[in-house]
Amino acid sequence: MAAGSRFHVNIVQTLARLKTEHAQVADLATAINLQRLRWVAPTVLLVNALHVLVLAPQLAGQPPEGLGYRWRLALLVAHGVMGLVMGVCALLVRRVDPHRAPLWARAMALVVAALGMLFAIAVVAIDQWITPNITPFLVSCFLLGVVFHLRPLPSAVLYLLAFIGFYVSMGLTQGNPEMLLSNRLNGITLGLLGWVLMVVMWRNFTTITLQQAQLVAVNLSLHERQAELEHLSQQDGLTGLFNRHTFVQLTGQELARARRQGSDTTLLVLDLDFFKRVNDTYGHPGGDAVLSHVADLMRATVRSTDLAGRLGGEEFMVLLPGTAEEAGRTLADKLRRQIESCPLAWQGTTIPVTVSIGLASTTAAQALDFEQLYRAADAALYQAKDQGRNRVVVQVTESNPRPAAN
């Protein structure tokens, strides 16, 4: 590819990228411009009002003739008109939500910037009757570049029209050819520097805004990933139930809460019957499918306040907060019957599943910890196995023994 063609492609790609970036920050720029107008308009109105208050008494005490009277009168009219415009602008911008601005409000910053330029040109042209000073045009060129976020192309049009207006107005009121040329040359410099400043400020705003958006997206992704990892660290990888570590930790918290509130707690320990036969007959994929199937049935059967976990292998646990022994037995038998009545359909065959359940309960007065409750439920589970499997056995628990006195 020729160097000229590559250059043209690079220019097109750069312009397309800038256009996309500008579109991404346009809404925020509009909101910031409208928020700034809420204090810019009243501030300019105050400045105009002060000028009117100073000029009006001087006009009242001066004969309506001469260059000085004409200069003061023209300034009074310019500041009065600008003050009225800024007053209307201040009222309008107060009625607009910066983040949901209608179409007409989105152009307010550009319109106010244009009016500010026009006012500065008018004041400079009026001043030429008595002084070659062009400070108001200088201030407007640089102040607008700092206050408002405007795109490079609209701002270029704004500054170009402002210079044309400045160039023409200078010829209307400045009679000294050398001073006229000097002011016009200075006007070119001020307009160009003002536009460059606005472009630089816009690019800084665009870059910072997009970088902040990227940081927010990265942080959100990291938080989601962290939450996902925390969730996975609490889950059994196969069944999605709580793993042993998390289940024991949550059970400890529930038992402590039950002691404070004076409520009962029941623990179920489940073991699948003849699970080794399942693995021997259907292989480990079939065994894994049975484990996932039982976990799904447990989630569908227990209450939302209950905790379900996998101890390991084919052994599961369910904690029933706020549940006494008899209610726990009812739920355990419901779960047992649900598993028995729902064999697993897997690869064109049906795998029957039954479960033996050991149950142990503790009251707030007994204050059994997890290990004591688990040993009692596990002992009941062995009794269920010895009594023929596919049944629920309740283990009677004793009060937590107090440590002996020294």
VOTI-246099 format. One record per residue (C-alpha): x, y, z. Coordinates in steps of 0.5 Angstrom, whole numbers, plus 2048, in hexadecimal, padded with zeros to 3 digits. Each point is the difference from the previous one (the first is absolute). Layout:
BEGIN
XYZ
...
END
This chain:
BEGIN
800800800
8038077FE
802805806
7FA8057FD
7FB7FA801
8027FE807
800807802
7F98017FD
7FE7F9804
803803806
7FC806800
7F97FD7FE
8017FB806
802806805
7FA8047FE
7FC7FA801
8037FE807
7FF808802
7F98007FE
7FE7FA804
804802806
7FC8077FF
7F97FC800
8027FC806
801807804
7FB8047FD
7FB7FF805
804801806
8038077FD
7F98027FF
7FE7FF807
807803803
7FE8067FB
7F9801803
803800807
8058057FF
7FB8047FC
7FC800807
806805803
8038037FA
7F98037FE
7FF804806
807802801
8008037F9
7F9803802
803803806
8068037FC
7FB8037FB
7FC803806
806803803
8028037FA
7F98037FF
800803807
8068037FF
7FF8037F9
7F9802801
801806805
8068037FC
7FB8007FA
7FB803804
804806802
8048017F9
7FD8047FA
7FD7FB7FB
8068027FB
8077FF7FF
8047F97FF
8017FF807
7F8800801
7FF7FB7F9
8057FC803
7FD7FF807
7F97FF7FD
8037FB7FB
8037FC806
7FA801804
7FB7FD7FB
8057FA7FE
8007FE808
7F9801800
7FE7FC7FB
8067FA802
7FD801807
7F97FE7FD
8027FA7FC
8047FD806
7FA801805
7FC7FC7FB
8057FB7FF
8017FF808
7F87FF800
8007FB7FA
8067FC803
7FD7FF807
7FA7FD7FD
8047FB7FC
8037F9803
8078007FD
8007F8800
7FA8007FC
8008077FC
7FB8017FA
8038017F9
800808801
803800806
8067FC7FD
8028067FC
800805806
807800801
8028017F9
7FA8057FF
803804807
8077FF7FD
7FE8047FA
7FC805803
806801805
8058017FA
7FB8057FD
7FF804806
808800801
8018027F8
7FA806802
804802806
8078007FC
7FD8047FA
7FD805805
806801804
8048027F9
7FD807800
804801806
8057FB801
8047FB7FC
7FF7FB805
7FD7F97FE
8007FC807
7F97FE800
8017FC7FA
8067FD803
7FD7FE806
7FA7FD7FC
8047FC7FC
8047FD806
7FA7FF805
7FC7FD7FB
8057FB7FF
8017FE807
7F8800802
7FD7FC7FB
8017F97FD
7FF8017F8
8027FC7FB
8058027FB
7FC8017FA
7FB804803
805804804
8048017FA
7FA8037FC
7FE805806
807802801
8018027F8
7F9803800
802804806
8078027FD
7FC8037FA
7FB804804
806803804
8048017F9
7FA8047FD
7FE804807
807802801
7FF8047F9
7FA803802
802804806
808800800
8028057FB
808800801
8037FB7FB
8067FE804
7FB7FE806
7FB7FD7FC
8057FB7FC
8037FF807
7FA7FE803
7FE7FC7FB
8067FC800
8007FF807
7F87FE7FF
8037FA7FC
8057FE805
7FB800806
7FB7FC7FC
8047FB7FE
8037FF807
7F9800803
7FE7FB7FB
8067FC801
7FF800808
7F97FE7FF
8027FA7FC
8067FE805
7FB801806
7FB7FB7FC
8057FB7FE
802800807
7F97FF803
7FF7FB7FA
8067FC802
7FE800808
7F97FE7FF
8027FA7FC
8057FE805
7FB801806
7FB7FC7FC
8057FA7FE
802800808
7F9800802
7FF7FA7FB
8077FC802
7FE801808
7F97FE7FF
8037FA7FC
8057FE806
7FA801805
7FC7FB7FC
8067FB7FF
801801807
7F97FF802
8007FA7FB
8067FD803
7FE801807
7F97FC7FE
8047FB7FD
8057FF806
7F97FF805
7FD7FB7FB
8017F87FE
8038007F9
7FB7FA7FE
7F9802804
801807801
7FE7FF807
804803806
8077FD801
8017FD806
805806803
7FA8057FE
7FB7FB803
8037FF806
802808801
7F98027FE
7FD7FB805
804803806
7FD8067FE
7F97FE800
8017FC807
803806803
7FA8047FE
7FB7FA802
803801807
7FF807800
7F98007FE
7FE7FA804
7FE7FB7FA
8017F97FE
8057FE7FA
8007F97FD
8057FD7FC
7FF7FA7FA
8067FC7FE
7FE7FC7F9
8037FA7FD
7FE7FD7F9
7FF7F9801
8047FB7FC
8048067FC
8067FB7FF
7FB7FC7FC
7FE8067FC
8078027FE
8027F87FE
7FA8007FC
8008077FC
807802801
802806804
7FC8057FB
7FA7FC802
801801807
8028087FF
7F98007FD
7FD7FD806
803805805
7FE8067FB
7F97FD800
7FF7FF808
803807801
7FB8037FB
7FA7FC804
803803806
8008077FE
7F97FF7FE
7FD7FD806
804804806
7FE807802
8038067FE
803801807
8037F9800
8077FF7FF
8027FA7FB
8077FD7FF
8047FB7FE
8057FC805
8037FC7FA
7FF7FA7FC
7F97FE801
7FF804806
7FC806801
7FD804806
7FA805801
800805806
7F9802802
800806804
7FA802805
7FE7F97FF
7FE7FB806
8027F87FF
7F87FE7FE
8008067FB
8077FE7FD
7FE7F8800
7FA8027FC
8048047FB
8057FB800
7FB7FA7FE
7FD8057FB
8078017FD
8027F8800
7F97FF7FC
8018057FB
8077FD7FE
7FD7F9800
7FA8027FC
8058037FB
8057FB7FC
8058037FC
7FF8007F8
8077FF7FD
8027FE7F9
7FA7FC7FF
7FF7FC807
7FE802806
804800807
7FC7FF806
802804806
7FF7FF807
803804806
8017FE808
7FF806804
803801808
7FD806803
802804807
7FD806803
803805805
7FC805804
803807803
8007FD807
8047FA7FD
8058047FC
8037FB7FC
8068027FB
8007FD7F9
8057FB802
7FB7FD805
7FA8017FC
8047FD7FA
8027FA804
7F97FE803
7FD8017F9
8067FB7FD
7FE7FB805
7F98007FE
8028007F9
8047F9801
7F97FE804
7FC8017FA
8057FC7FC
8007FA805
7F8800800
8007FF7F8
8018077FD
7FB8057FD
7FE802806
800806805
8037FF807
800805806
806800805
7FE803807
805805802
802802807
802806803
8078037FF
8047FE805
803806805
8087FF801
8017FE807
803805805
807800802
END
